Each structure stands twice: as C-alpha cells, then as structure tokens.
Amino acid sequence: MLEIQRIRNEKEAIIEGLRKRHIDATDTLNQILVLDSDWRQNKTSLDNIAAESNTLAKEIGDLFKAGKASEANVLKEKTVELKSSEGALKLRVEELEKDIQTLLYTLPNVPNEQVKSGRDAADNETVFSHGERPKFSFEAKPHWDLAKKYNLIDFELGVKVTGAGFPFYRGKGAKLQRALIAFFLDEAEHAGYEEFISPHVVNEASGIGTGQLPDKEGQMYYIQADDFYMIPTAEVPLTNIYRDVILPGPDFSIKMCGYTPCFRREAGSYGKDVRGLNRLHQFDKVEIVRIENPKNTTAALEEMMQHVKGLLSKLGLEFRILRLCGGDTGFASAMTYDFEVYSAAQEKWLEVSSVSRFDTFQANRLKLRFKDADKKSQLAHTLNGSALALPRIVAALLENYQMEDGIVIPEVLRPYTGFDSIV
C-alpha cells in the first residue's frame, strides 16, 4: 500500500510512475488528498477537544478540593458538551480513515525506475539467457504424453476425484516431485534461508498484508465457514510472520524459505496453453522470502536471482530471465524478474519463477518496521521469489531429458530420486 505521506509529497511522481502500468491514478490520488485534508482537520479538532477535556478535568478536581462545588458543576456541564462533540468527531475520523484506506487498496505499487512502460508480456525485456536446447533424432513427445506412457502423472484420475487442474503424481512421478522439493529446500538452506513449515490457510488480515486481498481477480480459494483463504504461495504466511512487528535495530537481513502446496483458482484459464502441467489449481512450490533494510534491497534482489540461476543451471535446463514491463508487473511488486525454461517438445517458454522486490508496499500494509540508528521507526522492505515452482519444471525435465525409450534424470537429482532414469 502506498504511504499517505508519499502521496502528499510526491503525487506527480506517483502519477508518472503508475503510467508505466498504463494506469491514470490522478483522480484517485486527488480523492485521497481531499479526504486526507478533511481527516487532518477533524483529527486536529478531535485532539484539541481531548486536550481541553483533560484540562477541564484537572480544573474540576481542583475546584472540588477547594470546596467550590458550584463552579465545578458548571465546568462539568461543559465537559458533557465536549464529550458529545468528541464522539461525533471520532466517528468522522474513523469514517475518513476507512474511505482513505479503501482507495489506497485500489492503487498498485509504483514501478521501479528500471521498469519500462508496457501493457503486457509482449513488452517485457530479456536481460539474460543461458543453456542450450536439446536436439532429438526422434519426434519429441509433450510431457502429458510422457506422463501417461510411463505412468507418472494421472490427469484423468485428478478430474474424477476433484476436477481439472488437480493431478495425481504416482510412482516415479511422485518420487521425482519429492526429490525436487528436497533439492530446492537443501539449496535454500545452504544459501542461508531458514526453513519453515507454514499453515496452508490464512486469515483475511494476512491476505491484506501481502496484497492478495482485496482479491480483485477472484484467484484465491475461500473457506466461508471459517473465513479463511487457501494460500496461493508460501509468501503469504511467511511474510505475515512479521506483521505488526518492529525490528529493534537497523542491522538485519531475514531470510526464510518454505515448501507448500499452492492453490489458485486461475479463473478463465482454458485451452491448449494450459494443458497438462502448464497451469494447475494446486501445485507445489518452494518459496524464498526476505525482510531487508531498504539500503540492502538491491543487493538482496541480485542474490535471490543468482540463487534461482544456480538451481536452473544445476538442473541443466535452458532458461532466460525477463524484466517485466509496468503492465505485466504484479499489483504489489515494484520490480519483477521472471525466469522461463524452454520446453523442447512444446517449443515454448514456460515461466517457473518470479523474483520480486516490493519495497515498502507490503510493509506498509503489514505495519512491519524497524528502528533506525536514531531509534526512529522506518518501514522495512520485503522481497520474495519462487525457488522453484514445480509443475513446469517437471514438464521441462520430462520433455528435455526424454530419450526414445525413456527419460534421463539430471545428475543433481539422482541422490534424491534413488534412480537415474525412467524406462
């Protein structure tokens, strides 16, 4: 959530920044500033009444002690009037705070200066590429055919038991999935991330804290009976560990990781581009999350990107990194880099990770602060990234490592799988 003080001081810069998303926020920002001016006037009046009431209370006490009951009672009548005015002002201040917050929730984060203007994925920039795509002497099969041939993933059984987008992994397919999770978690531990096993459902405050709520796109699964939401990523519970927290000093770098299943409704996702593992409603992911002093954010983002690069390099997959344009950057993100692997059989790029910096946007919602060197409270910065999301990694591994009569397991995964091929 954008900070109200920033809107007061940098309105034109915010308008210009949000134009990178092809959003004209002028009217919304002007509405916020009008409400903010009204709020400040009413809050000043409320504070003045509270101060006057405190002064009168002391005077009334002194008069009663001096035996001047009649004079004290006159002042008591005045305090009744003040309390009535105070109650009305308090309601008005709360109403204005709610109206301001509602408008603030509609505004996305302002893109970083490095993010270029653009409408959609066609305007994203490729900033790095690595690896070579495999060459086959036979007709390569897509992963859904390979999964069926080698009895690794059962999509039809998932439809029977739940619905489309909820596949069963079985046999060596299940072991490959488990191996990848263990590999990603071990690599995160080696990089200094503390592992958490978090809840898979969160309350509304947690969804608001990281920017998933209010849910504008209807992507979160909602459990009405308990007023809980199924998590779309471990980012939500892990980041919310630090909701309403003030870190005691400026010297911190908090690194967390966690494996969870992730649940996304993916409303409106149909067609050949979402076949097989390309887009699921439930999938597994290892997430890395960081809480940083703002001065460390740039270095932390680079370190996270190097971590994901290392995972994909060790898996031997061709990949590229895209810096997303304004229109394709997520609502809460100030800057996002997408990692894509090449799918040899589908002949297309598949997104497997997003690494993002949110700056103060999430921290402002979370009320996540730290004490600087002068003991003043400042908003921390948050970052997160997939390291990695499994479905499209599995798809790429099956397709890129296929042979005419089997599938080779990357060497780095063999200690985890216990087998070196699927035949």
DOKOL-69207 format. One line per 3 residues: number of its first residue (from 0); their letters; for each residue z negated, x, y negated of C-alpha. Coordinates in pm, 1 decimal, padded with zeros to 6 digits. Layout:
<pts>
NUM> a> Z X Y  ...;
</pts>
This chain:
<pts>
0> mle> 00000.0 00000.0 00000.0  00092.6 00133.3 -00342.2  -00203.1 00218.4 -00563.3;
3> iqr> -00255.9 -00007.7 -00863.1  -00332.2 00293.5 -01084.8  00000.1 00447.2 -00983.6;
6> irn> 00180.8 00124.3 -01074.2  00010.9 00122.8 -01416.1  00111.0 00483.0 -01486.3;
9> eke> 00444.3 00523.3 -01302.4  00612.5 00183.4 -01297.8  00960.6 00309.4 -01388.7;
12> aii> 00943.1 00594.7 -01135.2  00841.9 00348.6 -00862.3  01129.8 00115.7 -00953.3;
15> egl> 01371.7 00408.3 -00936.0  01226.7 00529.4 -00605.9  01249.4 00187.6 -00440.1;
18> rkr> 01614.5 00162.4 -00544.0  01675.9 00419.7 -00267.9  01588.3 00133.9 -00030.7;
21> hid> 01824.9 -00092.7 -00226.5  01523.5 -00290.5 -00348.1  01476.8 -00402.4 -00708.2;
24> atd> 01099.5 -00424.4 -00744.8  01098.7 -00482.7 -01122.4  00987.2 -00846.3 -01114.3;
27> tln> 00718.7 -00785.6 -00852.1  00574.7 -00487.5 -01039.1  00573.9 -00681.5 -01366.9;
30> qil> 00391.2 -00969.5 -01198.6  00134.1 -00727.4 -01059.4  00076.2 -00571.9 -01401.4;
33> vld> 00032.5 -00911.9 -01569.9  -00220.4 -01013.2 -01303.2  -00387.8 -00673.3 -01330.1;
36> sdw> -00427.3 -00711.2 -01707.1  -00579.5 -01056.7 -01656.9  -00806.2 -00915.5 -01383.8;
39> rqn> -00930.6 -00633.4 -01606.4  -01011.1 -00872.8 -01892.0  -01201.6 -01108.2 -01664.9;
42> kts> -01375.8 -00820.5 -01487.8  -01490.6 -00680.3 -01823.2  -01627.3 -01021.1 -01922.0;
45> ldn> -01799.8 -01050.3 -01585.3  -01957.6 -00706.6 -01622.4  -02072.4 -00789.9 -01975.6;
48> iaa> -02237.0 -01112.6 -01861.2  -02410.2 -00928.3 -01577.7  -02540.9 -00669.8 -01824.3;
51> esn> -02656.5 -00939.0 -02066.3  -02829.7 -01127.4 -01784.4  -03015.7 -00811.6 -01683.0;
54> tla> -03125.8 -00752.9 -02042.7  -03246.2 -01112.5 -02079.5  -03434.8 -01095.1 -01751.2;
57> kei> -03628.0 -00794.6 -01881.2  -03697.4 -00966.2 -02214.8  -03815.1 -01284.2 -02039.4;
60> gdl> -04054.0 -01082.3 -01827.8  -04190.6 -00903.2 -02131.9  -04240.6 -01234.5 -02319.9;
63> fka> -04429.9 -01393.5 -02031.2  -04651.5 -01085.5 -02011.4  -04720.6 -01116.6 -02385.1;
66> gka> -04816.5 -01483.8 -02345.0  -04507.5 -01611.5 -02530.2  -04405.2 -01868.5 -02270.7;
69> sea> -04215.7 -02096.7 -02511.0  -03992.6 -01812.9 -02632.0  -03940.1 -01701.5 -02273.6;
72> nvl> -03831.1 -02051.9 -02168.5  -03572.1 -02061.4 -02447.8  -03420.6 -01742.4 -02309.8;
75> kek> -03433.2 -01882.8 -01955.6  -03209.4 -02171.6 -02066.4  -02960.8 -01916.2 -02192.8;
78> tve> -02960.7 -01737.4 -01857.3  -02867.6 -02066.4 -01687.1  -02559.8 -02089.1 -01911.0;
81> lks> -02474.8 -01727.4 -01837.1  -02502.9 -01781.3 -01461.0  -02263.6 -02074.5 -01483.3;
84> seg> -02010.6 -01861.3 -01673.0  -02070.2 -01573.0 -01433.6  -01990.9 -01791.1 -01131.2;
87> alk> -01663.8 -01913.4 -01281.1  -01560.2 -01561.9 -01380.1  -01645.2 -01424.4 -01036.5;
90> lrv> -01421.8 -01683.7 -00871.0  -01139.7 -01599.7 -01112.8  -01173.3 -01224.9 -01049.8;
93> eel> -01164.5 -01278.7 -00670.7  -00861.1 -01507.0 -00704.2  -00674.7 -01247.8 -00911.9;
96> ekd> -00764.0 -00969.5 -00664.8  -00620.0 -01178.8 -00381.9  -00299.4 -01254.3 -00576.2;
99> iqt> -00251.7 -00884.2 -00661.3  -00309.7 -00778.1 -00301.7  -00061.8 -01037.7 -00171.1;
102> lly> 00207.8 -00894.3 -00397.8  00116.1 -00534.8 -00312.0  00159.1 -00617.0 00059.0;
105> tlp> 00524.4 -00706.2 -00008.2  00610.6 -00363.5 -00151.9  00716.3 -00082.3 00083.3;
108> nvp> 00631.6 00282.4 00030.6  00826.5 00480.6 -00227.6  01063.2 00725.2 -00052.6;
111> neq> 01001.8 01096.6 -00089.4  01226.8 01281.1 -00335.6  01413.6 01441.3 -00041.7;
114> vks> 01515.3 01098.6 00091.8  01858.5 00994.7 -00024.5  01963.5 00644.0 -00120.7;
117> grd> 02129.8 00438.3 00150.7  02147.9 00097.5 00312.6  02133.6 00160.0 00686.9;
120> aad> 02175.1 00409.0 00972.3  02529.6 00493.1 00863.4  02382.9 00670.2 00558.0;
123> net> 02135.1 00891.0 00749.0  02168.1 01270.7 00730.6  02190.9 01501.6 01032.4;
126> vfs> 01971.1 01800.8 00949.8  01952.0 01978.9 01287.8  02122.7 01979.8 01626.9;
129> hge> 02053.1 02169.0 01947.2  02180.3 02198.4 02303.4  02495.8 02128.6 02498.3;
132> rpk> 02600.5 01809.5 02672.6  02668.0 01825.6 03045.4  03016.7 01822.2 03194.3;
135> fsf> 03081.0 01626.1 03511.7  03351.5 01668.5 03776.4  03295.9 01304.3 03873.4;
138> eak> 03259.6 00974.4 03691.7  02909.4 00973.4 03544.8  02700.8 00661.0 03601.4;
141> phw> 02475.7 00495.3 03338.9  02103.5 00505.0 03408.5  02080.3 00140.0 03513.8;
144> dla> 02324.7 00207.1 03796.9  02143.1 00526.4 03896.1  01807.3 00346.7 03886.0;
147> kky> 01939.9 00082.5 04123.3  02114.9 00329.6 04354.2  01804.1 00546.1 04400.2;
150> nli> 01553.9 00257.5 04383.5  01376.3 00399.2 04076.0  01357.8 00105.8 03834.3;
153> dfe> 01385.6 -00265.3 03915.4  01501.5 -00464.3 03615.1  01562.5 -00786.8 03808.6;
156> lgv> 01210.0 -00787.1 03950.4  01075.4 -00748.0 03597.7  01273.9 -01054.4 03488.8;
159> kvt> 01130.1 -01252.0 03781.4  00767.9 -01157.5 03718.2  00771.8 -01156.8 03335.1;
162> gag> 01110.3 -01160.1 03164.1  01384.6 -00935.5 03030.2  01257.0 -00608.9 02884.7;
165> fpf> 00963.6 -00566.2 03128.0  01096.5 -00349.2 03414.3  00915.8 -00226.3 03725.7;
168> yrg> 00915.6 00150.3 03790.4  00880.7 00232.6 04157.7  00868.3 00526.6 04396.3;
171> kga> 01001.8 00843.9 04240.0  01085.2 00648.1 03926.1  00714.5 00573.8 03878.2;
174> klq> 00624.6 00935.5 03954.6  00879.9 01060.7 03701.0  00729.2 00830.1 03440.6;
177> ral> 00376.9 00953.7 03518.0  00496.2 01316.2 03514.7  00644.9 01280.0 03167.6;
180> iaf> 00325.7 01125.2 03030.8  00114.8 01409.4 03174.7  00358.1 01672.4 03044.8;
183> fld> 00359.0 01527.0 02693.5  -00021.2 01498.9 02685.1  -00067.8 01855.4 02809.7;
186> eae> 00172.6 01987.2 02547.2  -00012.7 01794.3 02276.6  -00344.5 01937.6 02393.4;
189> hag> -00200.2 02289.7 02380.2  -00091.9 02216.6 02021.6  -00447.3 02125.4 01922.3;
192> yee> -00437.9 01745.2 01939.3  -00748.5 01568.4 02068.0  -00661.9 01313.5 02336.3;
195> fis> -00782.5 00953.2 02309.7  -00753.9 00655.0 02542.2  -00749.4 00368.1 02295.4;
198> phv> -00755.5 -00012.9 02317.4  -00418.1 -00177.2 02372.4  -00504.4 -00469.6 02142.8;
201> vne> -00625.3 -00456.2 01781.8  -00765.6 -00694.7 01524.4  -00589.7 -00808.2 01209.9;
204> asg> -00762.6 -00553.4 00985.6  -00622.7 -00269.5 01197.5  -00268.5 -00409.1 01176.4;
207> igt> -00300.5 -00438.5 00799.2  -00444.7 -00087.2 00775.2  -00134.2 00084.7 00912.5;
210> gql> 00119.4 -00155.1 00759.9  00227.4 -00356.5 01065.2  00069.9 -00668.2 00911.2;
213> pdk> 00159.5 -00891.0 00742.0  00424.9 -00893.4 01017.9  00744.1 -00967.8 00827.5;
216> egq> 00979.9 -00928.8 01122.5  00780.7 -01104.2 01395.5  00771.7 -00791.9 01613.8;
219> myy> 00406.6 -00798.9 01720.5  00275.4 -00999.1 02015.6  -00012.3 -01219.3 01900.6;
222> iqa> -00302.6 -01342.7 02116.5  -00402.4 -01660.5 01936.3  -00718.0 -01740.2 02134.3;
225> ddf> -00883.8 -01412.4 02030.3  -00695.7 -01338.6 01706.3  -00578.6 -01004.2 01848.2;
228> ymi> -00243.9 -00825.2 01838.9  -00083.2 -00618.1 02115.5  -00023.2 -00268.3 01981.4;
231> pta> 00335.5 -00161.7 01901.7  00226.6 00204.3 01919.1  -00090.6 00413.9 01955.4;
234> evp> -00053.9 00492.2 01585.1  -00236.5 00168.0 01505.6  -00565.3 00216.8 01696.2;
237> ltn> -00575.2 00594.1 01643.5  -00523.1 00584.4 01266.7  -00771.9 00298.9 01232.2;
240> iyr> -01046.1 00520.3 01375.1  -01068.4 00642.5 01015.3  -01055.9 00302.9 00842.2;
243> dvi> -01335.1 00275.2 00579.4  -01422.5 00643.9 00624.5  -01493.0 00900.5 00353.3;
246> lpg> -01449.8 01252.7 00489.1  -01725.6 01477.0 00348.4  -01509.3 01759.9 00212.8;
249> pdf> -01152.9 01878.4 00139.7  -01122.9 02116.5 00435.3  -00994.0 01903.8 00722.0;
252> sik> -00692.7 01861.1 00946.8  -00744.4 01588.5 01204.1  -00502.5 01590.6 01498.0;
255> mcg> -00511.1 01308.2 01754.0  -00287.2 01205.5 02040.8  -00283.3 00922.8 02289.3;
258> ytp> -00079.0 00766.3 02563.6  -00046.5 00386.7 02558.1  00189.7 00117.7 02667.5;
261> cfr> 00359.5 -00027.5 02360.3  00453.9 -00391.5 02307.2  00732.6 -00507.1 02076.3;
264> rea> 00897.5 -00845.8 02068.2  01222.8 -00691.0 01937.1  01338.0 -01032.1 01817.4;
267> gsy> 01714.7 -01069.7 01807.5  01787.9 -00776.2 02041.1  02074.3 -00873.1 02269.9;
270> gkd> 02398.0 -00730.2 02409.9  02524.9 -00417.1 02578.6  02349.2 -00180.7 02335.7;
273> vrg> 02010.6 -00293.3 02468.9  02097.1 -00276.5 02838.2  01867.2 -00102.7 03085.9;
276> lnr> 01604.8 00115.0 02920.1  01773.4 00122.2 02580.3  01543.2 -00144.1 02435.3;
279> lhq> 01232.6 -00285.2 02603.1  00949.2 -00520.0 02513.3  00696.8 -00299.2 02697.3;
282> fdk> 00732.1 00075.9 02721.8  00518.8 00391.5 02744.2  00474.3 00645.4 02468.4;
285> vei> 00264.0 00945.7 02376.2  00186.6 00941.9 02003.4  00060.4 01220.3 01777.7;
288> vri> -00131.8 01125.9 01461.5  -00261.8 01341.1 01177.1  -00501.4 01289.6 00886.3;
291> enp> -00446.0 01556.4 00622.0  -00546.2 01675.3 00277.9  -00239.3 01597.2 00058.8;
294> knt> -00181.4 01968.1 -00003.3  -00121.3 02018.1 00371.8  00117.3 01725.8 00432.5;
297> taa> 00447.3 01913.3 00406.4  00331.3 02184.6 00646.7  00186.0 01926.7 00886.8;
300> lee> 00514.9 01734.2 00898.1  00706.6 02052.4 00976.1  00458.2 02143.5 01250.1;
303> mmq> 00496.9 01799.5 01409.1  00873.6 01830.1 01404.2  00856.6 02171.2 01570.7;
306> hvk> 00634.2 02018.7 01838.7  00889.0 01747.6 01921.5  01170.9 02003.1 01913.4;
309> gll> 00980.3 02206.5 02170.3  00941.4 01909.7 02405.8  01311.0 01825.0 02399.7;
312> skl> 01413.1 02189.0 02436.7  01189.4 02231.1 02742.1  01345.1 01920.0 02894.5;
315> gle> 01687.9 02076.2 02842.3  01832.0 01779.8 02652.3  02089.5 01793.4 02376.1;
318> fri> 01931.6 01646.8 02064.6  01975.6 01607.7 01692.1  01743.2 01530.1 01401.6;
321> lrl> 01826.7 01278.3 01131.2  01654.6 01240.6 00796.3  01661.6 00866.9 00735.8;
324> cgg> 01803.7 00725.5 00414.8  01598.2 00489.8 00199.5  01735.2 00171.7 00353.2;
327> dtg> 01664.7 00285.3 00710.9  01316.1 00425.0 00644.2  01028.2 00218.5 00780.0;
330> fas> 00823.7 -00004.1 00548.6  00515.3 00221.3 00533.2  00691.4 00558.0 00551.8;
333> amt> 00763.7 00793.1 00262.0  00996.3 01006.1 00478.2  01104.3 00983.5 00841.2;
336> ydf> 01292.4 01213.9 01075.0  01444.7 01053.2 01383.9  01508.2 01259.0 01698.3;
339> evy> 01800.8 01143.8 01913.0  01911.7 01265.9 02255.7  02265.9 01240.6 02380.4;
342> saa> 02329.5 01004.5 02669.4  02611.6 01158.4 02870.0  02708.9 00851.0 03069.4;
345> qek> 02682.6 00603.8 02781.9  02836.8 00858.8 02543.4  02599.8 00768.0 02262.3;
348> wle> 02289.6 00894.9 02087.2  01952.6 00741.6 02176.8  01650.2 00755.7 01947.5;
351> vss> 01344.5 00900.0 02126.5  01110.3 00990.4 01841.6  01032.8 00917.1 01477.9;
354> vsr> 00815.4 01162.4 01287.4  00692.2 01025.5 00955.3  00470.8 01100.5 00659.5;
357> fdt> 00305.6 00805.0 00489.1  00127.0 00994.7 00211.4  -00140.3 00763.2 00061.4;
360> fqa> 00028.5 00434.7 00160.4  -00171.3 00375.2 00479.9  -00482.8 00549.2 00347.9;
363> nrl> -00498.9 00308.2 00052.6  -00496.2 00011.9 00292.0  -00743.3 00184.1 00523.2;
366> klr> -00972.1 00298.6 00240.0  -00950.7 00642.9 00400.1  -01076.0 00900.6 00151.5;
369> fkd> -01221.0 01249.0 00127.8  -01444.5 01427.8 -00118.7  -01257.9 01697.4 -00309.2;
372> adk> -01410.1 02023.3 -00433.4  -01560.8 01835.8 -00730.1  -01709.8 01572.2 -00495.7;
375> ksq> -01469.0 01307.8 -00625.7  -01316.4 01061.3 -00378.0  -00943.2 01104.7 -00313.8;
378> lah> -00705.1 00926.0 -00076.9  -00610.8 01126.0 00232.9  -00256.9 01146.0 00375.0;
381> tln> -00152.3 01016.1 00717.9  00135.2 01118.3 00946.3  00246.4 01026.3 01296.0;
384> gsa> 00522.6 01079.3 01547.2  00641.0 00991.3 01895.5  00592.1 01283.4 02129.4;
387> lal> 00760.0 01121.9 02307.4  00871.9 00763.3 02379.2  00964.2 00743.5 02745.6;
390> pri> 01237.5 00482.7 02812.6  01530.7 00659.8 02650.2  01402.5 00999.9 02762.0;
393> vaa> 01410.9 00870.0 03120.3  01757.9 00724.3 03058.4  01886.0 01057.2 02925.3;
396> lle> 01727.1 01257.9 03207.9  01878.8 01036.3 03478.0  02222.9 01040.8 03317.5;
399> nyq> 02239.6 01402.9 03202.6  02088.9 01554.1 03519.6  02285.8 01343.5 03766.6;
402> med> 02491.4 01502.2 04043.2  02749.1 01334.6 04260.2  02486.9 01289.8 04531.6;
405> giv> 02154.0 01290.3 04344.2  01955.7 01369.9 04030.5  01801.2 01708.1 03945.3;
408> ipe> 01451.2 01717.0 03796.6  01410.9 01953.0 03495.9  01217.3 02260.7 03598.0;
411> vlr> 00936.3 02199.5 03348.1  00857.1 01864.5 03514.0  00853.1 01980.0 03876.2;
414> pyt> 00484.0 02081.1 03879.7  00410.1 01723.9 03766.4  00650.7 01531.7 03992.9;
417> gfd> 00599.1 01734.0 04309.8  00974.3 01717.8 04381.2  01276.1 01891.2 04230.8;
420> siv> 01544.6 01629.5 04292.1  01609.2 01265.4 04374.1  01860.8 01219.5 04654.9;
</pts>
